[in-house]
Amino acid sequence: MTSTAVPATVVVDGGYELAEGGRWVDGRYVYVDILSGRLFEMRDDTGPAAPRQLARLAVPLGAVAPVSDRPGVWIAAVGTGIALLTADGAVEWLDRPEDRTPVPSRMNDGVADPAGRFWAGSMAYDATPGAGSLYRTDPDGTVVRVLDGLTIANGPAFTTDGTTMYVADTAVGTILRCRIDPISGDLFGGPETFAQLRNGEGSPDGMTVDDEGCLWVAMWGAGAVRRYHPDGRLLHTLTVPAPHPTSVCLHPSDNRLFITTARHGVKNPTAASGAVLSVPVPVSGTAACSWRVRH
């Protein structure tokens, strides 16, 4: 295992409270500020970064994925459920399963898989142990609870063939690996523990898989990003200049890792906290998958 402190570029110093969910979509870097319910995009060009706000909602916005064949429309983990955000700013709810939980809860991170389904986790506002779940939204709009008993469900990430999903339970320091039937979206058996973090190592947050099949993980509280081999070996630890990295996203072509960070819980934040950072890396990733709606 190696460890490096590569100089990070502050791409966007937005002062975000809880930036998250960074994805590459059609030549744009898209991310959210969860607690303020805002969605942003940043064009992929060589000029100064100028993020544009796409939406602002009255409830927390955990993550989005594009909807296939519907430009400007997003499927979102938002508030207490899953909704479509239309180009005119309207919200069309598919389901609000967290309205039916015993403690006040919200949706968290989410991502579309290569088969066109949308997966998103949830958590209680007070991080009640076991109150979080992982949901799958099928192409017909049905929302299914796939896993429960989680505390802070975070960072679903998929291999390019869609047969393996990684999901973090941030509060307990666990990264789970699930085998997925790419046709039905059902899990083969239960989740297995891929990695268990010890006290002082940070908490696994947003994740992504690179073009070599390795898993990159933002380590909340540790100011670091980890890269794991598919067999579970820790390959590399990258130090970043912010204590709370929240999500990681690899550029599809030019070997840059984009990292969102949080100011939330930071006593003396710098320009790198609540920002979007960029770090050169030796691998690339893939563009975000779309939710393929089917009526």
N, C-alpha and C positions, 0 to 999 in steps of 0.2 A: 504494500500500500504506500502511495506517495501522497505528499501534501504540499500545496503551493499557495502562495499569495500573489496571484496575478493582478496587476493594476486593473481596476474596474472603471469604466467610463460611466458617469452619470448621464444617461440618455435623456431622462425626464426627471426634473426636480419639481415634482408637483405638490409636495407636502401632503401626500395622501395618508389618510389614517390607516387604511388596511388595503393596499393595492394587492391584487390577486388575479389568478386565472389568465395569465398571458398566453396567447395563441397566435400563430401566423395564419391569416385568412386572406386569400386572394391578394398577396403582396402588401398586406397591412398587418401590423402588430396590434392586436385587440386585447384589452385588459379592463378590469373593473376596480372600483374602490368600493368594497363591500358595504361598509356601514353607511355610506352616503348614498348608496343606490345608483351610482353613476357608471356608465359604460363609455369607454374611450377607444379611439383608433389612432394609430400613428403610421403614416405612409412610409414605405421602404424606399427612401431616396438618400442622396448624399448631403443634403442640406441640413440646417439645424432642425432638431426635433421639434415638431409643433403638433402635439396631440389635439385631437378634436373630440369634443363631447358628443356622443351619439344619442344618449338617453340619460334621463335622471328620473328615478322612481322614488316613491314615498316609503318604500320598504327596502331592506337589505338585498343586494344583488350579488349572488355568489359566483356565477360564471355563466358564459353563453357559448353557444355553438351556432354556426350558420345553418339555415334551413335550405336544403337543396331546391333549386329551380324557383326560389322566391327571393330575389335580390333585396337586401335591406331588412330582411326578416330574420329574427334570432329565436332560438329556443333557449330558455333561461331557467336556471335554478334561482328562484327569487322568492322573497318573503317566506311563506310557509309551503311553497309547492313549485310546480312546473308550469311555465306560461310561455306563450309566444309574444315577442315584442315586435310589433309591426313597424313598418317604415314611417308611419305617421305618429308614432309614440304611444299607440294604444297597447293595452295588455289584454291578451286573450288567455284565460286560465284553462289548463288541461286538467289539473287536479291540485288540491291543496292538502296533502296527507298529513302535514304537520299541524293542521288545525285539530286533528283527532288524537293528538298525543297528550299525556297527562301533565306535562310541564311546558311552559312557553319555549318554543323552538323556532329555528329558522333553517333554511337551506344554506349549503356551503358550496364547496367546489364541485365542478361537473365538467364532462367532456363527452363528445360523440365518439363512437367506436367505428372501425372500418366497415362494419355492416350497416351503419346508418342508424343505430340506436343511441339514445342520450342517457348517460349515467350520471347521477348526482347524489351527494351525501348530505346529511343533516346533522344538527347538533342542538342541544339545549342551550339557551342563552347563558345559563349558569354552569354549563358543562356538567350537568348531572350524569354520573357514570351510567353507561348503558342506554342512554336515552336517544342516541343517534342511530340513523339507518342509512342504507344505500338503496337508491331507487333506480329502476330502469324504465325509460320511456320508449315504448315500441313505436314503429312507424305509423300505426293506426291511432296513436295518441294515448294509448292505455299506459297508465303509470303503475308499476309493480314494485313492491318492496322485495328486494333481493336478499339483503342482510339486515339483521337488527342486532341489538346488544352492543353497538359501537358507542363511543363517547363523542369524539369529534371526527367524523368521517371526512376524509380529505383526499385530494389528488388522485382520482381515478386516472390510470394511464394504461395504454394498451400496446401490445406488440403489433407490428404492421400486418400480421395475418389475422389479428383479432381473436386469437385463441387463448391469450393470456392477459389477465387484467391484474394490475397492482392497485391496492388501495391502502391508505394509511389510516390508522387510528392515532391521531396526533397525541391525545392526552395520555395514552399508555405507552407511547414510544414504539408502536408495532407497525411494520409493513407486512401486509398480507398479500398472498398471490392466489389467484383463482383461475381455474381452467374453465374456459367458456366454450359452449357449443355455438359456433359462428352462425348456424342456421336459426336456432331458436332463441339464443341469448341466455339459455339456462346454464347454471353452474354444474360442472361435473364434480359431485361431492362437495365437501365443505372447503372453506379457505384454509390455506396452510401458512404458517409463519415463514416469511421470507427473510426478515431481519428484525431483531429485537434490540432497541437502543437502551443503553444503560444511563443512569443518572449522570448528568454533566455532559452528555454527548449531544444534547439538543433533542428536538421533537420533529419527526418527519411531517412535512407539509406537502406543498404541491410537487408533482412528479411529471417526468416525461421519459420516453424511451428513444434512444438515439438510433442511427442507421446501422449500428453494429449490434443492436439488441440489448444494450446496457441501459440500466435505469439510473436517471439523475434525480436527486431528491433535495429539495430545499429544507434546511435544518433550522427550524424556528428556535431562537434562543441561543444558537451556537455560532451565528455569523459565518455559516459555511454551507456549501453544497457538496453532496456526496455522489460518487458514481459507483454503481454496483454491477458486477458481472451477472449474467443470468443465473449462474450457479450460486449466487448469494455472496460471493467474495467482494469485499470492499476494495475497489481498485484505486480510488483517488479521492482526496478531500481538498476542495477549493475554498480558500478563505475569502470572504467578501466583507466590505467595510460597513456592514450594517448588522446589528444583532438578530434581526428578525426577517430573514428572507422567507418569502411566502410561496412563490411559484417559480418554475423554471421552464424555459421554452427555447428550443434550438432552432435557429434560422434554417430554412430548408436547403440553402445552397452555399452560404459563405462562412460557415464555421464560427458563428457567434452564439453565445449563450446569453439569453435575456432573462433577467431576474427581477421580479417585483419584490418590494420590501415594505415593511410597516413602520409607522411611527407609534402605533398603539402599544402602550406599555414601555416605551423608551423614555427614560428620565431626561437625558440630554441629547436629543436627536440632532444629527448632522444632515447635510444635504443628501446623503446616501440612504437615510431612513425615510420611508414613505415615498420611494422613488422607483424608477425603472433603471436598472443597471445593465451594462453590456460587458462581456468578458470573452476574449478569444479562446477557442477550444479546438481540439484536433478532429472533431467529428461534426456532422450536421444531423438534422432531424427531418421531420416531414410536416407538411402543412396540416392544419386542423381538418378533421373529418366533419362532414355535414350530417345533420339529422335528415333522413330521407323520408319525408312525410308520405304516407299512403292513405288515401281515403277509401 
